[in-house]
Amino acid sequence: MEVPEVRDVRLRGLPWTRASSGAVHGDQVTLRLNVSVGYPSPLRAVATRLREHVTRRVAAQTGLDVTRLDITMTDLGGDLP
């Protein structure tokens, strides 16, 4: 929710996707996020901003290194302001 175009991070996935999740292995983290993005948004740019933001926030809050972050954009929901 800290990236303006992201409307929702969904804990559960759609029937054909996996749920949002994370795993810690030592000091490394892998994450999988399902997100709803506002319409119209440049999806590739939003994914890049979201990836950078989440990686930075996880490191700041936990001291762990995000080594993999899979982003699934499940839908385009809600108009951008």
N, CA, C and O atoms as a Maestro MAE file, in Angstrom:
{
 s_m_m2io_version
 :::
 2.0.0
}

f_m_ct {
 s_m_title
 :::
 protein
 m_atom[324] {
  # First column is atom index #
  i_m_mmod_type
  r_m_x_coord
  r_m_y_coord
  r_m_z_coord
  i_m_residue_number
  s_m_chain_name
  s_m_pdb_residue_name
  s_m_pdb_atom_name
  i_m_atomic_number
  :::
  1 25 0.823 -1.196 0.000 1 A "MET " " N  " 7
  2 3 0.000 0.000 0.000 1 A "MET " " CA " 6
  3 2 0.868 1.262 0.000 1 A "MET " " C  " 6
  4 15 0.344 2.365 -0.154 1 A "MET " " O  " 8
  5 25 2.156 1.118 0.167 2 A "GLU " " N  " 7
  6 3 3.050 2.268 0.175 2 A "GLU " " CA " 6
  7 2 3.499 2.683 -1.220 2 A "GLU " " C  " 6
  8 15 4.143 3.719 -1.382 2 A "GLU " " O  " 8
  9 25 3.164 1.884 -2.223 3 A "VAL " " N  " 7
  10 3 3.416 2.239 -3.617 3 A "VAL " " CA " 6
  11 2 2.078 2.723 -4.173 3 A "VAL " " C  " 6
  12 15 1.105 1.969 -4.176 3 A "VAL " " O  " 8
  13 25 2.017 3.976 -4.647 4 A "PRO " " N  " 7
  14 3 0.721 4.598 -4.980 4 A "PRO " " CA " 6
  15 2 -0.195 3.798 -5.903 4 A "PRO " " C  " 6
  16 15 -1.410 3.809 -5.706 4 A "PRO " " O  " 8
  17 25 0.343 3.115 -6.890 5 A "GLU " " N  " 7
  18 3 -0.504 2.395 -7.843 5 A "GLU " " CA " 6
  19 2 -1.043 1.076 -7.298 5 A "GLU " " C  " 6
  20 15 -1.987 0.521 -7.859 5 A "GLU " " O  " 8
  21 25 -0.462 0.569 -6.220 6 A "VAL " " N  " 7
  22 3 -0.890 -0.710 -5.658 6 A "VAL " " CA " 6
  23 2 -2.123 -0.471 -4.794 6 A "VAL " " C  " 6
  24 15 -2.076 0.289 -3.827 6 A "VAL " " O  " 8
  25 25 -3.218 -1.122 -5.147 7 A "ARG " " N  " 7
  26 3 -4.486 -0.963 -4.432 7 A "ARG " " CA " 6
  27 2 -4.640 -1.963 -3.295 7 A "ARG " " C  " 6
  28 15 -5.246 -1.649 -2.270 7 A "ARG " " O  " 8
  29 25 -4.097 -3.163 -3.468 8 A "ASP " " N  " 7
  30 3 -4.296 -4.203 -2.465 8 A "ASP " " CA " 6
  31 2 -3.229 -5.272 -2.624 8 A "ASP " " C  " 6
  32 15 -2.846 -5.613 -3.743 8 A "ASP " " O  " 8
  33 25 -2.756 -5.795 -1.517 9 A "VAL " " N  " 7
  34 3 -1.908 -6.988 -1.536 9 A "VAL " " CA " 6
  35 2 -2.796 -8.124 -1.056 9 A "VAL " " C  " 6
  36 15 -3.267 -8.118 0.081 9 A "VAL " " O  " 8
  37 25 -3.016 -9.076 -1.909 10 A "ARG " " N  " 7
  38 3 -3.962 -10.154 -1.620 10 A "ARG " " CA " 6
  39 2 -3.236 -11.344 -1.010 10 A "ARG " " C  " 6
  40 15 -2.268 -11.859 -1.569 10 A "ARG " " O  " 8
  41 25 -3.725 -11.765 0.146 11 A "LEU " " N  " 7
  42 3 -3.103 -12.907 0.811 11 A "LEU " " CA " 6
  43 2 -3.347 -14.188 0.045 11 A "LEU " " C  " 6
  44 15 -2.465 -15.041 -0.050 11 A "LEU " " O  " 8
  45 25 -4.542 -14.324 -0.502 12 A "ARG " " N  " 7
  46 3 -4.867 -15.518 -1.287 12 A "ARG " " CA " 6
  47 2 -4.733 -15.199 -2.760 12 A "ARG " " C  " 6
  48 15 -4.924 -14.062 -3.190 12 A "ARG " " O  " 8
  49 25 -4.410 -16.200 -3.505 13 A "GLY " " N  " 7
  50 3 -4.305 -16.025 -4.941 13 A "GLY " " CA " 6
  51 2 -5.621 -16.338 -5.623 13 A "GLY " " C  " 6
  52 15 -6.575 -16.795 -4.993 13 A "GLY " " O  " 8
  53 25 -5.653 -16.090 -6.892 14 A "LEU " " N  " 7
  54 3 -6.785 -16.519 -7.700 14 A "LEU " " CA " 6
  55 2 -6.670 -18.031 -7.874 14 A "LEU " " C  " 6
  56 15 -5.633 -18.607 -7.545 14 A "LEU " " O  " 8
  57 25 -7.706 -18.679 -8.379 15 A "PRO " " N  " 7
  58 3 -7.663 -20.145 -8.479 15 A "PRO " " CA " 6
  59 2 -6.421 -20.684 -9.200 15 A "PRO " " C  " 6
  60 15 -5.980 -21.793 -8.899 15 A "PRO " " O  " 8
  61 25 -5.854 -19.935 -10.132 16 A "TRP " " N  " 7
  62 3 -4.709 -20.425 -10.892 16 A "TRP " " CA " 6
  63 2 -3.381 -19.877 -10.362 16 A "TRP " " C  " 6
  64 15 -2.340 -20.117 -10.974 16 A "TRP " " O  " 8
  65 25 -3.387 -19.149 -9.240 17 A "THR " " N  " 7
  66 3 -2.153 -18.615 -8.673 17 A "THR " " CA " 6
  67 2 -1.948 -19.126 -7.251 17 A "THR " " C  " 6
  68 15 -2.886 -19.586 -6.601 17 A "THR " " O  " 8
  69 25 -0.738 -19.040 -6.793 18 A "ARG " " N  " 7
  70 3 -0.434 -19.379 -5.407 18 A "ARG " " CA " 6
  71 2 -0.724 -18.171 -4.525 18 A "ARG " " C  " 6
  72 15 -0.809 -17.042 -5.008 18 A "ARG " " O  " 8
  73 25 -0.871 -18.418 -3.240 19 A "ALA " " N  " 7
  74 3 -1.120 -17.341 -2.290 19 A "ALA " " CA " 6
  75 2 0.155 -16.525 -2.082 19 A "ALA " " C  " 6
  76 15 1.259 -17.016 -2.317 19 A "ALA " " O  " 8
  77 25 -0.007 -15.265 -1.637 20 A "SER " " N  " 7
  78 3 1.150 -14.472 -1.238 20 A "SER " " CA " 6
  79 2 1.832 -15.203 -0.095 20 A "SER " " C  " 6
  80 15 1.175 -15.755 0.788 20 A "SER " " O  " 8
  81 25 3.165 -15.198 -0.123 21 A "SER " " N  " 7
  82 3 3.883 -15.928 0.909 21 A "SER " " CA " 6
  83 2 5.316 -15.437 1.009 21 A "SER " " C  " 6
  84 15 5.781 -14.652 0.183 21 A "SER " " O  " 8
  85 25 6.001 -15.909 2.028 22 A "GLY " " N  " 7
  86 3 7.406 -15.593 2.212 22 A "GLY " " CA " 6
  87 2 8.104 -16.740 2.910 22 A "GLY " " C  " 6
  88 15 7.479 -17.511 3.638 22 A "GLY " " O  " 8
  89 25 9.395 -16.847 2.688 23 A "ALA " " N  " 7
  90 3 10.195 -17.880 3.341 23 A "ALA " " CA " 6
  91 2 11.553 -17.290 3.685 23 A "ALA " " C  " 6
  92 15 12.137 -16.544 2.899 23 A "ALA " " O  " 8
  93 25 12.050 -17.634 4.871 24 A "VAL " " N  " 7
  94 3 13.354 -17.168 5.332 24 A "VAL " " CA " 6
  95 2 14.308 -18.356 5.379 24 A "VAL " " C  " 6
  96 15 13.990 -19.410 5.928 24 A "VAL " " O  " 8
  97 25 15.475 -18.158 4.792 25 A "HIS " " N  " 7
  98 3 16.534 -19.170 4.798 25 A "HIS " " CA " 6
  99 2 17.799 -18.458 5.272 25 A "HIS " " C  " 6
  100 15 18.476 -17.795 4.486 25 A "HIS " " O  " 8
  101 25 18.113 -18.600 6.554 26 A "GLY " " N  " 7
  102 3 19.263 -17.891 7.120 26 A "GLY " " CA " 6
  103 2 18.986 -16.402 7.143 26 A "GLY " " C  " 6
  104 15 18.052 -15.953 7.807 26 A "GLY " " O  " 8
  105 25 19.797 -15.625 6.416 27 A "ASP " " N  " 7
  106 3 19.577 -14.179 6.353 27 A "ASP " " CA " 6
  107 2 19.001 -13.751 5.009 27 A "ASP " " C  " 6
  108 15 19.070 -12.578 4.642 27 A "ASP " " O  " 8
  109 25 18.430 -14.711 4.274 28 A "GLN " " N  " 7
  110 3 17.850 -14.428 2.964 28 A "GLN " " CA " 6
  111 2 16.353 -14.723 2.956 28 A "GLN " " C  " 6
  112 15 15.882 -15.648 3.618 28 A "GLN " " O  " 8
  113 25 15.618 -13.917 2.195 29 A "VAL " " N  " 7
  114 3 14.159 -14.022 2.128 29 A "VAL " " CA " 6
  115 2 13.725 -14.181 0.672 29 A "VAL " " C  " 6
  116 15 14.262 -13.527 -0.222 29 A "VAL " " O  " 8
  117 25 12.753 -15.052 0.449 30 A "THR " " N  " 7
  118 3 12.070 -15.108 -0.840 30 A "THR " " CA " 6
  119 2 10.601 -14.770 -0.585 30 A "THR " " C  " 6
  120 15 10.002 -15.241 0.382 30 A "THR " " O  " 8
  121 25 10.039 -13.957 -1.458 31 A "LEU " " N  " 7
  122 3 8.662 -13.497 -1.298 31 A "LEU " " CA " 6
  123 2 7.871 -13.721 -2.565 31 A "LEU " " C  " 6
  124 15 8.420 -13.711 -3.667 31 A "LEU " " O  " 8
  125 25 6.568 -13.925 -2.399 32 A "ARG " " N  " 7
  126 3 5.624 -14.021 -3.511 32 A "ARG " " CA " 6
  127 2 4.442 -13.131 -3.142 32 A "ARG " " C  " 6
  128 15 3.793 -13.353 -2.119 32 A "ARG " " O  " 8
  129 25 4.160 -12.130 -3.965 33 A "LEU " " N  " 7
  130 3 3.064 -11.202 -3.692 33 A "LEU " " CA " 6
  131 2 2.046 -11.210 -4.816 33 A "LEU " " C  " 6
  132 15 2.404 -11.203 -5.994 33 A "LEU " " O  " 8
  133 25 0.775 -11.226 -4.446 34 A "ASN " " N  " 7
  134 3 -0.328 -11.028 -5.378 34 A "ASN " " CA " 6
  135 2 -0.884 -9.639 -5.108 34 A "ASN " " C  " 6
  136 15 -1.296 -9.342 -3.987 34 A "ASN " " O  " 8
  137 25 -0.898 -8.796 -6.113 35 A "VAL " " N  " 7
  138 3 -1.330 -7.419 -5.908 35 A "VAL " " CA " 6
  139 2 -2.388 -6.997 -6.916 35 A "VAL " " C  " 6
  140 15 -2.432 -7.478 -8.049 35 A "VAL " " O  " 8
  141 25 -3.234 -6.087 -6.468 36 A "SER " " N  " 7
  142 3 -4.191 -5.418 -7.338 36 A "SER " " CA " 6
  143 2 -3.613 -4.042 -7.629 36 A "SER " " C  " 6
  144 15 -3.144 -3.352 -6.723 36 A "SER " " O  " 8
  145 25 -3.650 -3.647 -8.893 37 A "VAL " " N  " 7
  146 3 -3.033 -2.397 -9.321 37 A "VAL " " CA " 6
  147 2 -4.107 -1.474 -9.897 37 A "VAL " " C  " 6
  148 15 -5.009 -1.921 -10.605 37 A "VAL " " O  " 8
  149 25 -3.997 -0.171 -9.580 38 A "GLY " " N  " 7
  150 3 -4.950 0.822 -10.093 38 A "GLY " " CA " 6
  151 2 -4.860 0.960 -11.604 38 A "GLY " " C  " 6
  152 15 -3.810 0.751 -12.210 38 A "GLY " " O  " 8
  153 25 -5.993 1.317 -12.190 39 A "TYR " " N  " 7
  154 3 -6.075 1.490 -13.644 39 A "TYR " " CA " 6
  155 2 -6.085 2.965 -13.985 39 A "TYR " " C  " 6
  156 15 -6.768 3.715 -13.288 39 A "TYR " " O  " 8
  157 25 -5.403 3.430 -14.973 40 A "PRO " " N  " 7
  158 3 -4.388 2.764 -15.789 40 A "PRO " " CA " 6
  159 2 -3.019 2.936 -15.135 40 A "PRO " " C  " 6
  160 15 -2.697 4.024 -14.658 40 A "PRO " " O  " 8
  161 25 -2.255 1.932 -15.109 41 A "SER " " N  " 7
  162 3 -0.910 1.989 -14.540 41 A "SER " " CA " 6
  163 2 0.071 1.336 -15.496 41 A "SER " " C  " 6
  164 15 -0.272 0.362 -16.167 41 A "SER " " O  " 8
  165 25 1.297 1.863 -15.567 42 A "PRO " " N  " 7
  166 3 2.343 1.209 -16.366 42 A "PRO " " CA " 6
  167 2 2.852 -0.009 -15.584 42 A "PRO " " C  " 6
  168 15 3.685 0.138 -14.691 42 A "PRO " " O  " 8
  169 25 2.367 -1.187 -15.907 43 A "LEU " " N  " 7
  170 3 2.587 -2.376 -15.087 43 A "LEU " " CA " 6
  171 2 4.059 -2.703 -14.867 43 A "LEU " " C  " 6
  172 15 4.452 -3.041 -13.750 43 A "LEU " " O  " 8
  173 25 4.855 -2.612 -15.878 44 A "ARG " " N  " 7
  174 3 6.281 -2.917 -15.725 44 A "ARG " " CA " 6
  175 2 6.943 -1.931 -14.756 44 A "ARG " " C  " 6
  176 15 7.748 -2.336 -13.917 44 A "ARG " " O  " 8
  177 25 6.615 -0.659 -14.865 45 A "ALA " " N  " 7
  178 3 7.179 0.358 -13.971 45 A "ALA " " CA " 6
  179 2 6.688 0.154 -12.542 45 A "ALA " " C  " 6
  180 15 7.454 0.324 -11.593 45 A "ALA " " O  " 8
  181 25 5.415 -0.209 -12.383 46 A "VAL " " N  " 7
  182 3 4.874 -0.473 -11.038 46 A "VAL " " CA " 6
  183 2 5.590 -1.670 -10.422 46 A "VAL " " C  " 6
  184 15 5.944 -1.626 -9.243 46 A "VAL " " O  " 8
  185 25 5.811 -2.725 -11.179 47 A "ALA " " N  " 7
  186 3 6.508 -3.903 -10.662 47 A "ALA " " CA " 6
  187 2 7.924 -3.545 -10.229 47 A "ALA " " C  " 6
  188 15 8.391 -4.017 -9.192 47 A "ALA " " O  " 8
  189 25 8.602 -2.726 -11.001 48 A "THR " " N  " 7
  190 3 9.961 -2.299 -10.642 48 A "THR " " CA " 6
  191 2 9.957 -1.494 -9.357 48 A "THR " " C  " 6
  192 15 10.773 -1.742 -8.470 48 A "THR " " O  " 8
  193 25 9.038 -0.520 -9.242 49 A "ARG " " N  " 7
  194 3 8.947 0.294 -8.015 49 A "ARG " " CA " 6
  195 2 8.580 -0.564 -6.816 49 A "ARG " " C  " 6
  196 15 9.156 -0.401 -5.740 49 A "ARG " " O  " 8
  197 25 7.635 -1.469 -6.986 50 A "LEU " " N  " 7
  198 3 7.209 -2.337 -5.890 50 A "LEU " " CA " 6
  199 2 8.358 -3.238 -5.447 50 A "LEU " " C  " 6
  200 15 8.585 -3.403 -4.249 50 A "LEU " " O  " 8
  201 25 9.075 -3.813 -6.386 51 A "ARG " " N  " 7
  202 3 10.205 -4.684 -6.067 51 A "ARG " " CA " 6
  203 2 11.274 -3.923 -5.274 51 A "ARG " " C  " 6
  204 15 11.772 -4.429 -4.269 51 A "ARG " " O  " 8
  205 25 11.626 -2.716 -5.717 52 A "GLU " " N  " 7
  206 3 12.622 -1.906 -5.018 52 A "GLU " " CA " 6
  207 2 12.133 -1.515 -3.624 52 A "GLU " " C  " 6
  208 15 12.892 -1.572 -2.656 52 A "GLU " " O  " 8
  209 25 10.871 -1.122 -3.526 53 A "HIS " " N  " 7
  210 3 10.314 -0.682 -2.246 53 A "HIS " " CA " 6
  211 2 10.270 -1.823 -1.229 53 A "HIS " " C  " 6
  212 15 10.701 -1.657 -0.088 53 A "HIS " " O  " 8
  213 25 9.752 -2.973 -1.638 54 A "VAL " " N  " 7
  214 3 9.631 -4.105 -0.714 54 A "VAL " " CA " 6
  215 2 11.018 -4.571 -0.281 54 A "VAL " " C  " 6
  216 15 11.233 -4.854 0.898 54 A "VAL " " O  " 8
  217 25 11.946 -4.653 -1.205 55 A "THR " " N  " 7
  218 3 13.310 -5.074 -0.870 55 A "THR " " CA " 6
  219 2 13.932 -4.133 0.157 55 A "THR " " C  " 6
  220 15 14.541 -4.581 1.129 55 A "THR " " O  " 8
  221 25 13.777 -2.843 -0.060 56 A "ARG " " N  " 7
  222 3 14.325 -1.833 0.855 56 A "ARG " " CA " 6
  223 2 13.664 -1.908 2.231 56 A "ARG " " C  " 6
  224 15 14.355 -1.857 3.249 56 A "ARG " " O  " 8
  225 25 12.331 -2.029 2.275 57 A "ARG " " N  " 7
  226 3 11.603 -2.064 3.546 57 A "ARG " " CA " 6
  227 2 11.901 -3.323 4.349 57 A "ARG " " C  " 6
  228 15 12.054 -3.252 5.569 57 A "ARG " " O  " 8
  229 25 11.988 -4.476 3.687 58 A "VAL " " N  " 7
  230 3 12.308 -5.714 4.397 58 A "VAL " " CA " 6
  231 2 13.702 -5.600 5.007 58 A "VAL " " C  " 6
  232 15 13.902 -5.978 6.161 58 A "VAL " " O  " 8
  233 25 14.659 -5.088 4.252 59 A "ALA " " N  " 7
  234 3 16.019 -4.934 4.777 59 A "ALA " " CA " 6
  235 2 16.042 -3.974 5.962 59 A "ALA " " C  " 6
  236 15 16.716 -4.242 6.957 59 A "ALA " " O  " 8
  237 25 15.320 -2.866 5.873 60 A "ALA " " N  " 7
  238 3 15.305 -1.878 6.951 60 A "ALA " " CA " 6
  239 2 14.629 -2.424 8.211 60 A "ALA " " C  " 6
  240 15 15.083 -2.150 9.322 60 A "ALA " " O  " 8
  241 25 13.567 -3.183 8.051 61 A "GLN " " N  " 7
  242 3 12.809 -3.664 9.203 61 A "GLN " " CA " 6
  243 2 13.374 -4.942 9.814 61 A "GLN " " C  " 6
  244 15 13.213 -5.176 11.011 61 A "GLN " " O  " 8
  245 25 14.030 -5.769 9.010 62 A "THR " " N  " 7
  246 3 14.464 -7.069 9.522 62 A "THR " " CA " 6
  247 2 15.965 -7.312 9.418 62 A "THR " " C  " 6
  248 15 16.496 -8.191 10.095 62 A "THR " " O  " 8
  249 25 16.652 -6.544 8.578 63 A "GLY " " N  " 7
  250 3 18.068 -6.789 8.332 63 A "GLY " " CA " 6
  251 2 18.312 -7.955 7.390 63 A "GLY " " C  " 6
  252 15 19.456 -8.362 7.187 63 A "GLY " " O  " 8
  253 25 17.243 -8.497 6.813 64 A "LEU " " N  " 7
  254 3 17.358 -9.639 5.899 64 A "LEU " " CA " 6
  255 2 17.436 -9.166 4.456 64 A "LEU " " C  " 6
  256 15 16.961 -8.080 4.121 64 A "LEU " " O  " 8
  257 25 18.029 -9.978 3.615 65 A "ASP " " N  " 7
  258 3 18.220 -9.669 2.200 65 A "ASP " " CA " 6
  259 2 17.184 -10.418 1.364 65 A "ASP " " C  " 6
  260 15 17.114 -11.646 1.415 65 A "ASP " " O  " 8
  261 25 16.379 -9.679 0.594 66 A "VAL " " N  " 7
  262 3 15.403 -10.310 -0.306 66 A "VAL " " CA " 6
  263 2 16.151 -10.767 -1.550 66 A "VAL " " C  " 6
  264 15 16.654 -9.948 -2.318 66 A "VAL " " O  " 8
  265 25 16.220 -12.065 -1.741 67 A "THR " " N  " 7
  266 3 16.941 -12.614 -2.886 67 A "THR " " CA " 6
  267 2 16.025 -12.917 -4.066 67 A "THR " " C  " 6
  268 15 16.478 -13.046 -5.203 67 A "THR " " O  " 8
  269 25 14.726 -13.030 -3.779 68 A "ARG " " N  " 7
  270 3 13.762 -13.284 -4.852 68 A "ARG " " CA " 6
  271 2 12.422 -12.691 -4.443 68 A "ARG " " C  " 6
  272 15 11.967 -12.869 -3.313 68 A "ARG " " O  " 8
  273 25 11.798 -11.983 -5.382 69 A "LEU " " N  " 7
  274 3 10.476 -11.405 -5.149 69 A "LEU " " CA " 6
  275 2 9.661 -11.604 -6.414 69 A "LEU " " C  " 6
  276 15 9.900 -10.951 -7.431 69 A "LEU " " O  " 8
  277 25 8.694 -12.512 -6.342 70 A "ASP " " N  " 7
  278 3 7.790 -12.772 -7.468 70 A "ASP " " CA " 6
  279 2 6.536 -11.945 -7.261 70 A "ASP " " C  " 6
  280 15 5.922 -11.994 -6.195 70 A "ASP " " O  " 8
  281 25 6.151 -11.183 -8.281 71 A "ILE " " N  " 7
  282 3 4.968 -10.333 -8.207 71 A "ILE " " CA " 6
  283 2 3.966 -10.821 -9.248 71 A "ILE " " C  " 6
  284 15 4.286 -10.931 -10.431 71 A "ILE " " O  " 8
  285 25 2.748 -11.111 -8.789 72 A "THR " " N  " 7
  286 3 1.650 -11.453 -9.697 72 A "THR " " CA " 6
  287 2 0.612 -10.348 -9.579 72 A "THR " " C  " 6
  288 15 0.091 -10.091 -8.494 72 A "THR " " O  " 8
  289 25 0.315 -9.700 -10.690 73 A "MET " " N  " 7
  290 3 -0.715 -8.668 -10.706 73 A "MET " " CA " 6
  291 2 -2.021 -9.367 -11.051 73 A "MET " " C  " 6
  292 15 -2.251 -9.769 -12.191 73 A "MET " " O  " 8
  293 25 -2.863 -9.500 -10.045 74 A "THR " " N  " 7
  294 3 -4.073 -10.309 -10.190 74 A "THR " " CA " 6
  295 2 -5.197 -9.573 -10.889 74 A "THR " " C  " 6
  296 15 -6.035 -10.200 -11.537 74 A "THR " " O  " 8
  297 25 -5.229 -8.248 -10.771 75 A "ASP " " N  " 7
  298 3 -6.269 -7.486 -11.461 75 A "ASP " " CA " 6
  299 2 -5.931 -6.002 -11.460 75 A "ASP " " C  " 6
  300 15 -5.071 -5.532 -10.715 75 A "ASP " " O  " 8
  301 25 -6.642 -5.285 -12.323 76 A "LEU " " N  " 7
  302 3 -6.568 -3.832 -12.350 76 A "LEU " " CA " 6
  303 2 -7.832 -3.329 -11.670 76 A "LEU " " C  " 6
  304 15 -8.916 -3.381 -12.252 76 A "LEU " " O  " 8
  305 25 -7.697 -2.842 -10.437 77 A "GLY " " N  " 7
  306 3 -8.875 -2.455 -9.672 77 A "GLY " " CA " 6
  307 2 -8.821 -1.023 -9.231 77 A "GLY " " C  " 6
  308 15 -7.796 -0.576 -8.717 77 A "GLY " " O  " 8
  309 25 -9.887 -0.293 -9.415 78 A "GLY " " N  " 7
  310 3 -9.954 1.092 -8.948 78 A "GLY " " CA " 6
  311 2 -9.153 2.022 -9.839 78 A "GLY " " C  " 6
  312 15 -8.051 1.693 -10.276 78 A "GLY " " O  " 8
  313 25 -9.715 3.169 -10.096 79 A "ASP " " N  " 7
  314 3 -9.034 4.167 -10.915 79 A "ASP " " CA " 6
  315 2 -7.981 4.890 -10.099 79 A "ASP " " C  " 6
  316 15 -8.123 5.047 -8.887 79 A "ASP " " O  " 8
  317 25 -6.928 5.329 -10.763 80 A "LEU " " N  " 7
  318 3 -5.925 6.155 -10.123 80 A "LEU " " CA " 6
  319 2 -6.481 7.576 -9.974 80 A "LEU " " C  " 6
  320 15 -7.288 8.021 -10.789 80 A "LEU " " O  " 8
  321 25 -6.046 8.276 -8.933 81 A "PRO " " N  " 7
  322 3 -6.525 9.665 -8.771 81 A "PRO " " CA " 6
  323 2 -6.026 10.574 -9.856 81 A "PRO " " C  " 6
  324 15 -6.341 11.764 -9.858 81 A "PRO " " O  " 8
  :::
 }
 m_bond[323] {
  # First column is bond index #
  i_m_from
  i_m_to
  i_m_order
  :::
  1 1 2 1
  2 2 3 1
  3 3 4 2
  4 3 5 1
  5 5 6 1
  6 6 7 1
  7 7 8 2
  8 7 9 1
  9 9 10 1
  10 10 11 1
  11 11 12 2
  12 11 13 1
  13 13 14 1
  14 14 15 1
  15 15 16 2
  16 15 17 1
  17 17 18 1
  18 18 19 1
  19 19 20 2
  20 19 21 1
  21 21 22 1
  22 22 23 1
  23 23 24 2
  24 23 25 1
  25 25 26 1
  26 26 27 1
  27 27 28 2
  28 27 29 1
  29 29 30 1
  30 30 31 1
  31 31 32 2
  32 31 33 1
  33 33 34 1
  34 34 35 1
  35 35 36 2
  36 35 37 1
  37 37 38 1
  38 38 39 1
  39 39 40 2
  40 39 41 1
  41 41 42 1
  42 42 43 1
  43 43 44 2
  44 43 45 1
  45 45 46 1
  46 46 47 1
  47 47 48 2
  48 47 49 1
  49 49 50 1
  50 50 51 1
  51 51 52 2
  52 51 53 1
  53 53 54 1
  54 54 55 1
  55 55 56 2
  56 55 57 1
  57 57 58 1
  58 58 59 1
  59 59 60 2
  60 59 61 1
  61 61 62 1
  62 62 63 1
  63 63 64 2
  64 63 65 1
  65 65 66 1
  66 66 67 1
  67 67 68 2
  68 67 69 1
  69 69 70 1
  70 70 71 1
  71 71 72 2
  72 71 73 1
  73 73 74 1
  74 74 75 1
  75 75 76 2
  76 75 77 1
  77 77 78 1
  78 78 79 1
  79 79 80 2
  80 79 81 1
  81 81 82 1
  82 82 83 1
  83 83 84 2
  84 83 85 1
  85 85 86 1
  86 86 87 1
  87 87 88 2
  88 87 89 1
  89 89 90 1
  90 90 91 1
  91 91 92 2
  92 91 93 1
  93 93 94 1
  94 94 95 1
  95 95 96 2
  96 95 97 1
  97 97 98 1
  98 98 99 1
  99 99 100 2
  100 99 101 1
  101 101 102 1
  102 102 103 1
  103 103 104 2
  104 103 105 1
  105 105 106 1
  106 106 107 1
  107 107 108 2
  108 107 109 1
  109 109 110 1
  110 110 111 1
  111 111 112 2
  112 111 113 1
  113 113 114 1
  114 114 115 1
  115 115 116 2
  116 115 117 1
  117 117 118 1
  118 118 119 1
  119 119 120 2
  120 119 121 1
  121 121 122 1
  122 122 123 1
  123 123 124 2
  124 123 125 1
  125 125 126 1
  126 126 127 1
  127 127 128 2
  128 127 129 1
  129 129 130 1
  130 130 131 1
  131 131 132 2
  132 131 133 1
  133 133 134 1
  134 134 135 1
  135 135 136 2
  136 135 137 1
  137 137 138 1
  138 138 139 1
  139 139 140 2
  140 139 141 1
  141 141 142 1
  142 142 143 1
  143 143 144 2
  144 143 145 1
  145 145 146 1
  146 146 147 1
  147 147 148 2
  148 147 149 1
  149 149 150 1
  150 150 151 1
  151 151 152 2
  152 151 153 1
  153 153 154 1
  154 154 155 1
  155 155 156 2
  156 155 157 1
  157 157 158 1
  158 158 159 1
  159 159 160 2
  160 159 161 1
  161 161 162 1
  162 162 163 1
  163 163 164 2
  164 163 165 1
  165 165 166 1
  166 166 167 1
  167 167 168 2
  168 167 169 1
  169 169 170 1
  170 170 171 1
  171 171 172 2
  172 171 173 1
  173 173 174 1
  174 174 175 1
  175 175 176 2
  176 175 177 1
  177 177 178 1
  178 178 179 1
  179 179 180 2
  180 179 181 1
  181 181 182 1
  182 182 183 1
  183 183 184 2
  184 183 185 1
  185 185 186 1
  186 186 187 1
  187 187 188 2
  188 187 189 1
  189 189 190 1
  190 190 191 1
  191 191 192 2
  192 191 193 1
  193 193 194 1
  194 194 195 1
  195 195 196 2
  196 195 197 1
  197 197 198 1
  198 198 199 1
  199 199 200 2
  200 199 201 1
  201 201 202 1
  202 202 203 1
  203 203 204 2
  204 203 205 1
  205 205 206 1
  206 206 207 1
  207 207 208 2
  208 207 209 1
  209 209 210 1
  210 210 211 1
  211 211 212 2
  212 211 213 1
  213 213 214 1
  214 214 215 1
  215 215 216 2
  216 215 217 1
  217 217 218 1
  218 218 219 1
  219 219 220 2
  220 219 221 1
  221 221 222 1
  222 222 223 1
  223 223 224 2
  224 223 225 1
  225 225 226 1
  226 226 227 1
  227 227 228 2
  228 227 229 1
  229 229 230 1
  230 230 231 1
  231 231 232 2
  232 231 233 1
  233 233 234 1
  234 234 235 1
  235 235 236 2
  236 235 237 1
  237 237 238 1
  238 238 239 1
  239 239 240 2
  240 239 241 1
  241 241 242 1
  242 242 243 1
  243 243 244 2
  244 243 245 1
  245 245 246 1
  246 246 247 1
  247 247 248 2
  248 247 249 1
  249 249 250 1
  250 250 251 1
  251 251 252 2
  252 251 253 1
  253 253 254 1
  254 254 255 1
  255 255 256 2
  256 255 257 1
  257 257 258 1
  258 258 259 1
  259 259 260 2
  260 259 261 1
  261 261 262 1
  262 262 263 1
  263 263 264 2
  264 263 265 1
  265 265 266 1
  266 266 267 1
  267 267 268 2
  268 267 269 1
  269 269 270 1
  270 270 271 1
  271 271 272 2
  272 271 273 1
  273 273 274 1
  274 274 275 1
  275 275 276 2
  276 275 277 1
  277 277 278 1
  278 278 279 1
  279 279 280 2
  280 279 281 1
  281 281 282 1
  282 282 283 1
  283 283 284 2
  284 283 285 1
  285 285 286 1
  286 286 287 1
  287 287 288 2
  288 287 289 1
  289 289 290 1
  290 290 291 1
  291 291 292 2
  292 291 293 1
  293 293 294 1
  294 294 295 1
  295 295 296 2
  296 295 297 1
  297 297 298 1
  298 298 299 1
  299 299 300 2
  300 299 301 1
  301 301 302 1
  302 302 303 1
  303 303 304 2
  304 303 305 1
  305 305 306 1
  306 306 307 1
  307 307 308 2
  308 307 309 1
  309 309 310 1
  310 310 311 1
  311 311 312 2
  312 311 313 1
  313 313 314 1
  314 314 315 1
  315 315 316 2
  316 315 317 1
  317 317 318 1
  318 318 319 1
  319 319 320 2
  320 319 321 1
  321 321 322 1
  322 322 323 1
  323 323 324 2
  :::
 }
}
